Every structure is written in structure tokens, then in C-alpha cells.
Amino acid sequence: MSRKGDCWDNAVVESFFGSLKSERMHWQSYQTRDDARQDIIDYIVMFYNSHRLHSYLDCQSPDDFEKNGQLANVA
């Protein structure tokens, strides 16, 4: 990690939350926190990890990337 106050510390997390907000939560209105929690879990498990293509992973989903055994090549 870089020093305190450097903007690159949270880049990955900020990118994920940006995707979450724009792709899933922007037009949603949740009645309870449990409804919001379940919808976010569904987004992560059912879409983000299994279908959404990631440019860092050669335009593959994380699930496909792991299935192809390419995890050892990233670092």
C-alpha cells in the first residue's frame, strides 16, 4: 500500500462500488436493510462474479477466469 492520503489505496474498492451503484442500486428503492443486503449479495454472486466481464481478466468473468486455471498467472 502507498502512504496515507494517496488516492490509489482504495481504487479497486471504489471501482467496485461505482459498478454496484450504477449497475444495480441506482434505480432501486429498498424497503428494509435486509432487502438491500439480499439484492447486493445476489448482484455479487449471480452477476458480478459469474457474468460480468472484467478487462483486467482478459474480458472474462472471475468465475471463468478461475475455472480456466489462470489464477496463478496474475500477480
Gaussian input, Z-matrix of N, CA and C with variables (Angstrom, degrees):
# hf/3-21g

backbone

0 1
 N
 C     1     B1
 C     2     B2     1     A1
 N     3     B3     2     A2     1     D1
 C     4     B4     3     A3     2     D2
 C     5     B5     4     A4     3     D3
 N     6     B6     5     A5     4     D4
 C     7     B7     6     A6     5     D5
 C     8     B8     7     A7     6     D6
 N     9     B9     8     A8     7     D7
 C    10    B10     9     A9     8     D8
 C    11    B11    10    A10     9     D9
 N    12    B12    11    A11    10    D10
 C    13    B13    12    A12    11    D11
 C    14    B14    13    A13    12    D12
 N    15    B15    14    A14    13    D13
 C    16    B16    15    A15    14    D14
 C    17    B17    16    A16    15    D15
 N    18    B18    17    A17    16    D16
 C    19    B19    18    A18    17    D17
 C    20    B20    19    A19    18    D18
 N    21    B21    20    A20    19    D19
 C    22    B22    21    A21    20    D20
 C    23    B23    22    A22    21    D21
 N    24    B24    23    A23    22    D22
 C    25    B25    24    A24    23    D23
 C    26    B26    25    A25    24    D24
 N    27    B27    26    A26    25    D25
 C    28    B28    27    A27    26    D26
 C    29    B29    28    A28    27    D27
 N    30    B30    29    A29    28    D28
 C    31    B31    30    A30    29    D29
 C    32    B32    31    A31    30    D30
 N    33    B33    32    A32    31    D31
 C    34    B34    33    A33    32    D32
 C    35    B35    34    A34    33    D33
 N    36    B36    35    A35    34    D34
 C    37    B37    36    A36    35    D35
 C    38    B38    37    A37    36    D36
 N    39    B39    38    A38    37    D37
 C    40    B40    39    A39    38    D38
 C    41    B41    40    A40    39    D39
 N    42    B42    41    A41    40    D40
 C    43    B43    42    A42    41    D41
 C    44    B44    43    A43    42    D42
 N    45    B45    44    A44    43    D43
 C    46    B46    45    A45    44    D44
 C    47    B47    46    A46    45    D45
 N    48    B48    47    A47    46    D46
 C    49    B49    48    A48    47    D47
 C    50    B50    49    A49    48    D48
 N    51    B51    50    A50    49    D49
 C    52    B52    51    A51    50    D50
 C    53    B53    52    A52    51    D51
 N    54    B54    53    A53    52    D52
 C    55    B55    54    A54    53    D53
 C    56    B56    55    A55    54    D54
 N    57    B57    56    A56    55    D55
 C    58    B58    57    A57    56    D56
 C    59    B59    58    A58    57    D57
 N    60    B60    59    A59    58    D58
 C    61    B61    60    A60    59    D59
 C    62    B62    61    A61    60    D60
 N    63    B63    62    A62    61    D61
 C    64    B64    63    A63    62    D62
 C    65    B65    64    A64    63    D63
 N    66    B66    65    A65    64    D64
 C    67    B67    66    A66    65    D65
 C    68    B68    67    A67    66    D66
 N    69    B69    68    A68    67    D67
 C    70    B70    69    A69    68    D68
 C    71    B71    70    A70    69    D69
 N    72    B72    71    A71    70    D70
 C    73    B73    72    A72    71    D71
 C    74    B74    73    A73    72    D72
 N    75    B75    74    A74    73    D73
 C    76    B76    75    A75    74    D74
 C    77    B77    76    A76    75    D75
 N    78    B78    77    A77    76    D76
 C    79    B79    78    A78    77    D77
 C    80    B80    79    A79    78    D78
 N    81    B81    80    A80    79    D79
 C    82    B82    81    A81    80    D80
 C    83    B83    82    A82    81    D81
 N    84    B84    83    A83    82    D82
 C    85    B85    84    A84    83    D83
 C    86    B86    85    A85    84    D84
 N    87    B87    86    A86    85    D85
 C    88    B88    87    A87    86    D86
 C    89    B89    88    A88    87    D87
 N    90    B90    89    A89    88    D88
 C    91    B91    90    A90    89    D89
 C    92    B92    91    A91    90    D90
 N    93    B93    92    A92    91    D91
 C    94    B94    93    A93    92    D92
 C    95    B95    94    A94    93    D93
 N    96    B96    95    A95    94    D94
 C    97    B97    96    A96    95    D95
 C    98    B98    97    A97    96    D96
 N    99    B99    98    A98    97    D97
 C   100   B100    99    A99    98    D98
 C   101   B101   100   A100    99    D99
 N   102   B102   101   A101   100   D100
 C   103   B103   102   A102   101   D101
 C   104   B104   103   A103   102   D102
 N   105   B105   104   A104   103   D103
 C   106   B106   105   A105   104   D104
 C   107   B107   106   A106   105   D105
 N   108   B108   107   A107   106   D106
 C   109   B109   108   A108   107   D107
 C   110   B110   109   A109   108   D108
 N   111   B111   110   A110   109   D109
 C   112   B112   111   A111   110   D110
 C   113   B113   112   A112   111   D111
 N   114   B114   113   A113   112   D112
 C   115   B115   114   A114   113   D113
 C   116   B116   115   A115   114   D114
 N   117   B117   116   A116   115   D115
 C   118   B118   117   A117   116   D116
 C   119   B119   118   A118   117   D117
 N   120   B120   119   A119   118   D118
 C   121   B121   120   A120   119   D119
 C   122   B122   121   A121   120   D120
 N   123   B123   122   A122   121   D121
 C   124   B124   123   A123   122   D122
 C   125   B125   124   A124   123   D123
 N   126   B126   125   A125   124   D124
 C   127   B127   126   A126   125   D125
 C   128   B128   127   A127   126   D126
 N   129   B129   128   A128   127   D127
 C   130   B130   129   A129   128   D128
 C   131   B131   130   A130   129   D129
 N   132   B132   131   A131   130   D130
 C   133   B133   132   A132   131   D131
 C   134   B134   133   A133   132   D132
 N   135   B135   134   A134   133   D133
 C   136   B136   135   A135   134   D134
 C   137   B137   136   A136   135   D135
 N   138   B138   137   A137   136   D136
 C   139   B139   138   A138   137   D137
 C   140   B140   139   A139   138   D138
 N   141   B141   140   A140   139   D139
 C   142   B142   141   A141   140   D140
 C   143   B143   142   A142   141   D141
 N   144   B144   143   A143   142   D142
 C   145   B145   144   A144   143   D143
 C   146   B146   145   A145   144   D144
 N   147   B147   146   A146   145   D145
 C   148   B148   147   A147   146   D146
 C   149   B149   148   A148   147   D147
 N   150   B150   149   A149   148   D148
 C   151   B151   150   A150   149   D149
 C   152   B152   151   A151   150   D150
 N   153   B153   152   A152   151   D151
 C   154   B154   153   A153   152   D152
 C   155   B155   154   A154   153   D153
 N   156   B156   155   A155   154   D154
 C   157   B157   156   A156   155   D155
 C   158   B158   157   A157   156   D156
 N   159   B159   158   A158   157   D157
 C   160   B160   159   A159   158   D158
 C   161   B161   160   A160   159   D159
 N   162   B162   161   A161   160   D160
 C   163   B163   162   A162   161   D161
 C   164   B164   163   A163   162   D162
 N   165   B165   164   A164   163   D163
 C   166   B166   165   A165   164   D164
 C   167   B167   166   A166   165   D165
 N   168   B168   167   A167   166   D166
 C   169   B169   168   A168   167   D167
 C   170   B170   169   A169   168   D168
 N   171   B171   170   A170   169   D169
 C   172   B172   171   A171   170   D170
 C   173   B173   172   A172   171   D171
 N   174   B174   173   A173   172   D172
 C   175   B175   174   A174   173   D173
 C   176   B176   175   A175   174   D174
 N   177   B177   176   A176   175   D175
 C   178   B178   177   A177   176   D176
 C   179   B179   178   A178   177   D177
 N   180   B180   179   A179   178   D178
 C   181   B181   180   A180   179   D179
 C   182   B182   181   A181   180   D180
 N   183   B183   182   A182   181   D181
 C   184   B184   183   A183   182   D182
 C   185   B185   184   A184   183   D183
 N   186   B186   185   A185   184   D184
 C   187   B187   186   A186   185   D185
 C   188   B188   187   A187   186   D186
 N   189   B189   188   A188   187   D187
 C   190   B190   189   A189   188   D188
 C   191   B191   190   A190   189   D189
 N   192   B192   191   A191   190   D190
 C   193   B193   192   A192   191   D191
 C   194   B194   193   A193   192   D192
 N   195   B195   194   A194   193   D193
 C   196   B196   195   A195   194   D194
 C   197   B197   196   A196   195   D195
 N   198   B198   197   A197   196   D196
 C   199   B199   198   A198   197   D197
 C   200   B200   199   A199   198   D198
 N   201   B201   200   A200   199   D199
 C   202   B202   201   A201   200   D200
 C   203   B203   202   A202   201   D201
 N   204   B204   203   A203   202   D202
 C   205   B205   204   A204   203   D203
 C   206   B206   205   A205   204   D204
 N   207   B207   206   A206   205   D205
 C   208   B208   207   A207   206   D206
 C   209   B209   208   A208   207   D207
 N   210   B210   209   A209   208   D208
 C   211   B211   210   A210   209   D209
 C   212   B212   211   A211   210   D210
 N   213   B213   212   A212   211   D211
 C   214   B214   213   A213   212   D212
 C   215   B215   214   A214   213   D213
 N   216   B216   215   A215   214   D214
 C   217   B217   216   A216   215   D215
 C   218   B218   217   A217   216   D216
 N   219   B219   218   A218   217   D217
 C   220   B220   219   A219   218   D218
 C   221   B221   220   A220   219   D219
 N   222   B222   221   A221   220   D220
 C   223   B223   222   A222   221   D221
 C   224   B224   223   A223   222   D222

   B1=1.4501
   B2=1.5196
   B3=1.2878
   B4=1.4632
   B5=1.5256
   B6=1.3055
   B7=1.4593
   B8=1.5271
   B9=1.3085
   B10=1.4520
   B11=1.5329
   B12=1.3201
   B13=1.4481
   B14=1.5173
   B15=1.3290
   B16=1.4608
   B17=1.5213
   B18=1.2985
   B19=1.4655
   B20=1.5212
   B21=1.3321
   B22=1.4588
   B23=1.5194
   B24=1.3187
   B25=1.4558
   B26=1.5231
   B27=1.3143
   B28=1.4588
   B29=1.5200
   B30=1.3067
   B31=1.4600
   B32=1.5278
   B33=1.3148
   B34=1.4701
   B35=1.5195
   B36=1.3073
   B37=1.4712
   B38=1.5182
   B39=1.3348
   B40=1.4570
   B41=1.5228
   B42=1.3109
   B43=1.4645
   B44=1.5243
   B45=1.3396
   B46=1.4552
   B47=1.5281
   B48=1.3260
   B49=1.4613
   B50=1.5186
   B51=1.3161
   B52=1.4593
   B53=1.5196
   B54=1.3322
   B55=1.4666
   B56=1.5210
   B57=1.3128
   B58=1.4607
   B59=1.5176
   B60=1.3141
   B61=1.4634
   B62=1.5175
   B63=1.3263
   B64=1.4628
   B65=1.5235
   B66=1.3239
   B67=1.4565
   B68=1.5216
   B69=1.3166
   B70=1.4617
   B71=1.5172
   B72=1.3080
   B73=1.4551
   B74=1.5260
   B75=1.3163
   B76=1.4587
   B77=1.5258
   B78=1.2999
   B79=1.4752
   B80=1.5223
   B81=1.3132
   B82=1.4626
   B83=1.5284
   B84=1.2996
   B85=1.4595
   B86=1.5255
   B87=1.3134
   B88=1.4550
   B89=1.5232
   B90=1.3107
   B91=1.4613
   B92=1.5248
   B93=1.3250
   B94=1.4672
   B95=1.5291
   B96=1.3232
   B97=1.4633
   B98=1.5235
   B99=1.3326
   B100=1.4644
   B101=1.5213
   B102=1.3364
   B103=1.4644
   B104=1.5228
   B105=1.3225
   B106=1.4680
   B107=1.5253
   B108=1.3209
   B109=1.4660
   B110=1.5223
   B111=1.3196
   B112=1.4583
   B113=1.5323
   B114=1.3154
   B115=1.4616
   B116=1.5282
   B117=1.3175
   B118=1.4619
   B119=1.5218
   B120=1.3134
   B121=1.4735
   B122=1.5189
   B123=1.3281
   B124=1.4650
   B125=1.5230
   B126=1.3260
   B127=1.4643
   B128=1.5320
   B129=1.3133
   B130=1.4628
   B131=1.5294
   B132=1.3263
   B133=1.4690
   B134=1.5217
   B135=1.3313
   B136=1.4587
   B137=1.5332
   B138=1.3229
   B139=1.4639
   B140=1.5208
   B141=1.3117
   B142=1.4617
   B143=1.5254
   B144=1.3138
   B145=1.4661
   B146=1.5168
   B147=1.3237
   B148=1.4558
   B149=1.5278
   B150=1.3328
   B151=1.4609
   B152=1.5241
   B153=1.3085
   B154=1.4643
   B155=1.5217
   B156=1.3344
   B157=1.4520
   B158=1.5208
   B159=1.3240
   B160=1.4550
   B161=1.5285
   B162=1.3120
   B163=1.4624
   B164=1.5263
   B165=1.3174
   B166=1.4622
   B167=1.5308
   B168=1.3188
   B169=1.4641
   B170=1.5232
   B171=1.3172
   B172=1.4719
   B173=1.5252
   B174=1.3091
   B175=1.4750
   B176=1.5245
   B177=1.3176
   B178=1.4624
   B179=1.5220
   B180=1.3111
   B181=1.4581
   B182=1.5305
   B183=1.3257
   B184=1.4693
   B185=1.5329
   B186=1.3278
   B187=1.4679
   B188=1.5239
   B189=1.3413
   B190=1.4632
   B191=1.5213
   B192=1.3219
   B193=1.4566
   B194=1.5205
   B195=1.3223
   B196=1.4716
   B197=1.5262
   B198=1.3508
   B199=1.4544
   B200=1.5237
   B201=1.3214
   B202=1.4608
   B203=1.5200
   B204=1.3254
   B205=1.4492
   B206=1.5128
   B207=1.3145
   B208=1.4523
   B209=1.5277
   B210=1.2962
   B211=1.4528
   B212=1.5180
   B213=1.3053
   B214=1.4640
   B215=1.5287
   B216=1.3333
   B217=1.4595
   B218=1.5209
   B219=1.3230
   B220=1.4513
   B221=1.5180
   B222=1.3036
   B223=1.4725
   B224=1.4953
   A1=109.22
   A2=114.18
   A3=118.98
   A4=109.86
   A5=115.09
   A6=119.66
   A7=112.22
   A8=116.19
   A9=123.11
   A10=109.99
   A11=115.39
   A12=120.50
   A13=114.90
   A14=118.10
   A15=119.80
   A16=109.53
   A17=116.12
   A18=120.34
   A19=113.30
   A20=119.89
   A21=121.41
   A22=113.17
   A23=118.67
   A24=121.30
   A25=112.57
   A26=116.91
   A27=121.27
   A28=113.19
   A29=118.95
   A30=121.59
   A31=112.34
   A32=117.92
   A33=120.99
   A34=110.48
   A35=116.95
   A36=120.98
   A37=110.26
   A38=117.48
   A39=120.05
   A40=111.03
   A41=117.58
   A42=121.26
   A43=110.68
   A44=117.05
   A45=120.47
   A46=111.09
   A47=117.09
   A48=119.67
   A49=111.79
   A50=117.85
   A51=120.51
   A52=111.19
   A53=116.53
   A54=120.79
   A55=110.94
   A56=116.42
   A57=120.92
   A58=111.04
   A59=116.72
   A60=120.26
   A61=112.12
   A62=117.86
   A63=119.26
   A64=112.81
   A65=118.27
   A66=121.09
   A67=113.39
   A68=118.03
   A69=118.73
   A70=114.62
   A71=117.84
   A72=119.88
   A73=114.65
   A74=118.35
   A75=120.91
   A76=113.45
   A77=117.50
   A78=120.75
   A79=113.18
   A80=118.51
   A81=122.48
   A82=111.35
   A83=114.58
   A84=121.23
   A85=106.54
   A86=116.28
   A87=121.43
   A88=109.92
   A89=116.03
   A90=121.69
   A91=111.73
   A92=115.90
   A93=120.45
   A94=109.51
   A95=115.44
   A96=119.83
   A97=111.09
   A98=116.50
   A99=119.48
   A100=111.14
   A101=117.73
   A102=120.71
   A103=110.52
   A104=116.62
   A105=120.95
   A106=110.67
   A107=116.58
   A108=121.21
   A109=110.70
   A110=117.98
   A111=121.63
   A112=110.95
   A113=117.38
   A114=120.73
   A115=111.27
   A116=116.94
   A117=120.77
   A118=110.69
   A119=117.47
   A120=121.02
   A121=110.15
   A122=116.88
   A123=120.34
   A124=111.20
   A125=116.63
   A126=120.61
   A127=110.69
   A128=116.50
   A129=120.34
   A130=111.02
   A131=116.76
   A132=120.91
   A133=111.84
   A134=116.30
   A135=120.08
   A136=114.01
   A137=118.47
   A138=119.38
   A139=113.07
   A140=118.24
   A141=121.85
   A142=111.64
   A143=118.25
   A144=121.10
   A145=113.49
   A146=118.47
   A147=118.55
   A148=114.79
   A149=118.90
   A150=119.97
   A151=114.36
   A152=117.42
   A153=120.16
   A154=109.95
   A155=115.74
   A156=121.11
   A157=109.63
   A158=116.35
   A159=122.84
   A160=108.52
   A161=116.87
   A162=120.07
   A163=111.67
   A164=117.44
   A165=121.00
   A166=111.73
   A167=116.96
   A168=122.05
   A169=111.30
   A170=117.06
   A171=122.48
   A172=111.44
   A173=116.02
   A174=123.82
   A175=112.74
   A176=115.08
   A177=122.20
   A178=108.14
   A179=115.42
   A180=118.93
   A181=108.50
   A182=118.09
   A183=119.21
   A184=113.21
   A185=117.19
   A186=119.51
   A187=111.37
   A188=116.96
   A189=120.23
   A190=111.38
   A191=116.21
   A192=121.11
   A193=110.90
   A194=116.72
   A195=120.91
   A196=110.88
   A197=117.65
   A198=120.74
   A199=111.59
   A200=117.00
   A201=121.02
   A202=112.58
   A203=117.51
   A204=121.18
   A205=114.06
   A206=117.45
   A207=120.63
   A208=112.41
   A209=117.72
   A210=121.30
   A211=112.19
   A212=117.99
   A213=121.41
   A214=111.96
   A215=117.81
   A216=121.08
   A217=113.29
   A218=118.16
   A219=121.53
   A220=109.20
   A221=116.58
   A222=120.70
   A223=110.54
   D1=154.60
   D2=178.77
   D3=-87.82
   D4=-176.41
   D5=-176.90
   D6=-69.66
   D7=163.86
   D8=178.42
   D9=-58.07
   D10=131.85
   D11=177.83
   D12=93.90
   D13=-8.90
   D14=177.63
   D15=-74.36
   D16=138.05
   D17=-173.39
   D18=-73.29
   D19=-13.51
   D20=-176.16
   D21=-82.97
   D22=-7.94
   D23=-178.55
   D24=-59.66
   D25=-42.26
   D26=-172.63
   D27=-109.61
   D28=17.28
   D29=-173.70
   D30=-59.41
   D31=-42.95
   D32=-178.04
   D33=-66.42
   D34=-45.35
   D35=-179.30
   D36=-67.11
   D37=-41.67
   D38=179.11
   D39=-63.96
   D40=-36.41
   D41=176.61
   D42=-64.34
   D43=-44.24
   D44=178.74
   D45=-61.79
   D46=-48.44
   D47=-178.92
   D48=-65.30
   D49=-32.75
   D50=174.34
   D51=-62.77
   D52=-43.55
   D53=177.19
   D54=-64.39
   D55=-44.77
   D56=179.83
   D57=-58.77
   D58=-47.21
   D59=-177.86
   D60=-67.61
   D61=-42.85
   D62=-176.22
   D63=-78.73
   D64=-32.77
   D65=-176.21
   D66=-90.01
   D67=-22.67
   D68=-172.76
   D69=-128.96
   D70=-46.21
   D71=-167.86
   D72=-94.36
   D73=-13.20
   D74=-171.06
   D75=-57.22
   D76=-43.51
   D77=-177.18
   D78=-104.58
   D79=9.42
   D80=-178.23
   D81=-88.98
   D82=147.70
   D83=171.91
   D84=-130.23
   D85=112.87
   D86=-175.14
   D87=-95.91
   D88=139.36
   D89=179.17
   D90=-79.29
   D91=-37.34
   D92=-178.55
   D93=-136.63
   D94=165.54
   D95=175.49
   D96=-64.40
   D97=-34.79
   D98=178.62
   D99=-64.14
   D100=-38.44
   D101=175.98
   D102=-62.05
   D103=-44.29
   D104=178.74
   D105=-63.83
   D106=-45.43
   D107=-179.62
   D108=-59.88
   D109=-45.79
   D110=-178.60
   D111=-65.44
   D112=-39.96
   D113=179.32
   D114=-65.73
   D115=-39.49
   D116=178.90
   D117=-68.19
   D118=-40.39
   D119=176.39
   D120=-62.24
   D121=-43.92
   D122=177.53
   D123=-60.47
   D124=-41.18
   D125=178.74
   D126=-60.75
   D127=-46.74
   D128=-177.01
   D129=-66.88
   D130=-48.03
   D131=-174.53
   D132=-76.68
   D133=-45.68
   D134=-171.70
   D135=-87.22
   D136=-22.92
   D137=-178.32
   D138=-122.02
   D139=-57.06
   D140=-170.99
   D141=-61.15
   D142=-44.96
   D143=-178.21
   D144=-86.30
   D145=-23.46
   D146=-172.99
   D147=-107.19
   D148=-25.43
   D149=-175.73
   D150=-124.39
   D151=-33.34
   D152=-174.42
   D153=-69.62
   D154=129.84
   D155=-178.74
   D156=-83.97
   D157=138.33
   D158=-178.26
   D159=-116.30
   D160=124.43
   D161=-177.64
   D162=-63.77
   D163=-32.51
   D164=179.49
   D165=-65.09
   D166=-24.57
   D167=-178.86
   D168=-102.56
   D169=32.47
   D170=-179.15
   D171=57.65
   D172=44.43
   D173=177.88
   D174=56.01
   D175=45.93
   D176=174.35
   D177=-123.40
   D178=158.87
   D179=172.30
   D180=-77.17
   D181=156.12
   D182=177.73
   D183=-57.19
   D184=-38.43
   D185=178.87
   D186=-62.91
   D187=-45.50
   D188=178.86
   D189=-64.85
   D190=-38.14
   D191=179.10
   D192=-60.68
   D193=-43.59
   D194=178.72
   D195=-68.80
   D196=-39.98
   D197=179.99
   D198=-62.96
   D199=-33.27
   D200=-179.64
   D201=-79.68
   D202=-1.55
   D203=176.57
   D204=70.85
   D205=26.50
   D206=-177.37
   D207=-92.64
   D208=3.89
   D209=-176.91
   D210=-61.22
   D211=-34.92
   D212=-178.17
   D213=-70.88
   D214=-21.12
   D215=-177.90
   D216=-81.87
   D217=-12.98
   D218=-177.98
   D219=-95.24
   D220=128.24
   D221=174.51
   D222=171.52

